[in-house]
Amino acid sequence: MLYSVLRLAIVAIFLSTSCALAQDTTPRVSAPCVAVKNSADSNLDEKIKGLNVKADDLKARIAKLSDGSEKSALDKQLKDIQEQLLDLVFEQECTRSDLTIQVLRGPSDPATKWIEITTYFATNRKPTGSTTPEDFFGAERTSDNQFGKTIVSIPTARKAGELNLPSLWRFELSPDPSKHFVFKQVVPLDSAIAISEIGKELAKKSSLLVFVHGYNVSFADAALRTAQLAHDLSFPGTAVFFSWPSAGTTKGYWHDEETVQLSETAFDSFLDKIAGLGASEVFLVAHSMGNRLVMSVLEDRASKGKTIPNLRELMLAAPDINAEIFREKIVPGLAALDVHKTIYASSSDVALRASKVVHDYRRVGETAGGVQTFTGFETVDATSVAPVVRSFGHSYVVDSTKVLGDMADTFYLHFNADQRSLPKEGTPPDNWWVLK
């Protein structure tokens, strides 16, 4: 009874301060998918199947060889095939017929047509020299973090038929702020000034949301997604994101794997700043390959006794991490970390399907072949609520209203999965929960 009352209160706040939730099944196509649908091969599945057979054959041949010219030539052939598969996996997402879109609807006659959301950032991306917000930072890495803030306008009435979800944000020639998300400004700040500003914001609303993006995400994408997440959660505090130099391309998987590892020192330095802010609650959300960065750095910090005061929640969305490494190395390394830990798993996330092209080992965020459970973490199977029309399908943590609602329950009520009344599957100690 108490849960029902509290949940109704949260839902009322969620609807009144942000937007109401609705389901619209009208098919839509995001801008990147338009070109794909116009040119896509009708036999995508067969092409993918054929390339996978070739890849498996090459892997078997490579495994029998020692280093040499023949092995190098086969390695190159394998990478070429994997690059073709990466493109086809994303094209396949555009041509799926089983997708529905979840549209966030605002009041019919809002007082304002849009609102501006300010989020803070730290990034080890190198500035491009452009003053255009979406091109301000590129995919090159620097040794030092750049701090600053971004301003994004969000339409207050998101109605059916409007292409305004995170995955549908690609920049139009003449965006209408009453209908579209608009990336308005990047304001670089000296680190001391940025930390001072964030501290002043926290003095008014003391909760801090930290978002770390995954593979195939530009700086602009990260800024838009963070603003949307903060807005749609009606987050009662300050939002900040860390943007590592993802190439922001489907074929950039290998680049992103190297770069995310090279970003560990920068992210650790960023967390040092976060630890000193004095936030009453810190919620850390990582997506896809960004989980490698977060988990690796947190494990290292734990071994050194470095903490983040008042870290309340650690959320891993579709983690692109080798499941065996996670179970054998990372989980034991974080055993002493006193924080509630949630894994959102789904095999509908195209980034994990891309990972399968490159890796032979299962990923933490996979549910195909069975949901995986890990000591100290609550795994939530979000597969049934994850498929929504996205720009190549990449971020259900901000796309799905069901996931957003579950996150809100976790953040604001501090409820675990049982308290959130999620259906429980499996047998102790290997239980998981299902989001429907």
Secondary structure, DSSP 8 states (H G I E B T S, - for coil): -HHHHHHHHHHHHHHHHT-EEEEE------HHHHHHHHH--TTHHHHHHHHHHHHHHHHHHHHT--SSHHHHHHHHHHHHHHHHHHHHHHHHHHT-SS--EEEEE--SS-SSSEEEEEEEEEEEEEE-S--SGGGSEEEEEEEEEEEEEEEEEEES---TT---SGGG----SS--TTTS-EEEEEEEE-HHHHHHHHHHHHHHS-EEEEEE--SS--HHHHHHHHHHHHHHTT-SEEEEEEE-----SGGGHHHHHHHHHHTHHHHHHHHHHHHTS--SEEEEEEETTHHHHHHHHHHHHHHTT---TTEEEEEEES--SBHHHIIIIIHHHTTT--SEEEEEE-TT-HHHHHHHHH-SS-BTT--TTS----TT-EEEE-GGG-----SSS--HHHH-HHHHHHHHHHHHH---TTTTT--EEEETTEEEEE--
